[in-house]
Amino acid sequence: MLFTDWLTLDYYGNPPTGAGVDDESSSYVEFEYNPKEHYESADGCTFWEFESLIYTKVKIDRSLIQQWTIFPLDWTLELWTEDSPDGVPTEVSGGLSFAIYNDYDQEDYSATVFYDDFEGDATADDGYLLGGYEWAWIEWDGWFAIDRNEDSNHDFWNVTAYPWAHMVWCSQMGYHDATYNVPNSQCQRYDTNMYAILARSVDLRPFRAATLIFHLDCWIDDKDDYFQVFYQDINGDWFNISRKYNDYAYGNYESLTLPTNATAIIFLFCSDSEHPTHGAGYDFNYGVWIDNVEVRAELPNDAINTNQDAGSTAQYALPIAISDSSTNYAGYINSDEDCYNFTVSSSAIQSLKRINITLTSPYGAEFVAELYDPNGVLKAGPSNKIDYKLYAIDHSGNWTIKIYAIKGFGQYNFYIGFLPGGGGGGCPYAYVWDGNRFVVDNNILRDSVTSHGTDVHDYYRLEQLLVPTYEGRLISQYSLEIAEFENEHSYIDQIKLFAVDHSPDVKVAVTLDGQILTYKNPEPPAWCVDSRGQSQLTSISSIDDLCYQGYAGSWLLLNFGKINETKPAKLVIRTDAPPLKEMSIHIQILNSSFQWQTVEVIHPRANWATEIVDVTGYLNKMPNQLMIRLCFTTNHKIDFIGLDTTKQEDLEVHEAYMLLAIHSTKGNVRWKLAQNDNIYAEIVPGENIKLAFVLPNSNEEERTFILYTEGRYQTIQNNG
């Protein structure tokens, strides 16, 4: 866009020098001082004619397709001459109007995956800084700014007010080593020894093709310094998609092709240890600014790899597969609805399985799902979480999921799968007496999924309230039930019940190897981000309805800050998901060599359960901050993660006396379960064992129960 505005300026003395800005901080004025004509008038005044280039940013409403928009531009110039009194500039104002035609073609692309013009107030103060070693970074509004070069201190990309507000500058945060640690933003130069990364996660799976578009201002006058753009794939590998910019590129809009397997876009600015040189007559040591970053995507690819847009009705629903393990799908909604159908077999209904759906909306939007049977009857929803149990009266055939927006638009993800009707995957289940009936608590012998037929030792803190079936003056009787309703054959060698008495301000959990640890108020991490770069702190900071659901290959990265090595450190985690064979969560700690060290592997139970991991012994092997990573091998859920540093409190632990163990078909099996002797009580689907234990009454105000089971289970093949 070019335009001109002619005016004549009168000055006494020599030609004007300097630069100026208009009354909008988003515009910049550059002077070219080549007077075209010079003469003196009769009154002694000297006149010059000069040209000025004015740069400004405007916003165009994309809904005004194929239309002109008129923009007024008012500007003020401040000019100095050698004869200006007391250095006071002369102000000159002007105005003009210009028009821009919106040539946007609806068919060019189907969606804007994301767009950021950095017009908000996301300054450096809104990010958080984690310094002191290689992992130093800041984060704001979904962007991650990282400096992987510690030399000359850390320098970060961030929103800047220099020289134009609401752009991102490669060196906004940090101190310049050549100016006695003056902030880069003050000396207005980028620093030496920079390896500054600006990254943002993307999910392009719902699309067939994508393009990265951004406004670039590049002022570099050292050929060893450069700016380059990359994308990152699911394996964490980088691939460049641009040339190396190490020159002057001002006011350009760059357009780069992004593959749909990209999981992040990365802007990289590098400088060496030498201070940048100056070009002839110019000072190009400013670095790089970017603005108006947009990812445009073509052709919706709902359900991933279909290259189709899911229909808006059940008649045109897009078929998807559903199995006993959850499957991840993704799609895009603008102003329509997306419908998917899947098959529910008669055997799934006979097994009373559950249809489990978890929907994740894009940032700033709210999407919901509804579940319909083959007759179009609404069975569940609208909600972002559906857990519908099939009954004998339900119909087999094509069921439909409808996903639509309450507000907003964009990409969504959802998990769908069949879950067992009792609440989880394989394994026998423990039921507890709640005062009225036996209620399901959780699955036991969970580690049998990876034991290859050998016995496992399972310690589990009961989550449901266990109420005495008989309460005397000195002793009480407690009842539990072990039942098998899955296609599993369980071999149980020994069962024990422990009562842990403690003060009411203390909580109790048990480690995988049976250590009973106390905690009080575990603190959530300072920050928590997932493998796509999204903050998940809200999801895991408290025990509530919000949770993070991982998937195979995903991870959570947590920072707990500086930890006192002299205190105990216990990681408290609340998890939930069906235990599938070889599926687990790996808990890793970043050690002093900046390597991830696995400290525990957990197979989450079918229902919500509290896990505790003692990490005290690793504190002296970490950097100056405790960094923990949770790696997922399937779609487990995390509701809470916290670190407790309180001392181990006094506990009173009682092992209960097994009074009865009655098998539903084989009668008394107490003698098989009282000790570890490889003599097993066996249960198959439809069978159960009712247990009765006797315990002394508690002298404390609180009592927590821990169930110990030793044995294994195996899947029944071909109904045999």
HUQUI-V298959 format. One line per field, one symbol per residue. ss: DSSP state (@ for helix, = for strand, . for the rest). A space follows every 50 residues. Layout:
BEGIN
ss=???
END
This chain:
BEGIN
ss=.........==.....=..=.......=====.....===.....===.. =====............=============....@@@..=========== =.........======.......@@@...=......====..=====... .....=====......=======.==@@@..==@@@@......======= =.....=============......=======.....===....=..=== ========.....========...............============== .............@@@.==.......=======....=======.@@@@@ ...=======.....=======.....======.=====.......==== =======..==========.........=====....======..@@@@@ .....======........==...==========...============= ==....====.....====...=...====....=.@@@@=......==. ....=====..........=======........=======....===== ==......======.@@@@@@=....======....========...... .====.=======...==.@@@@.......===...==========.... .==============.@@@.
END
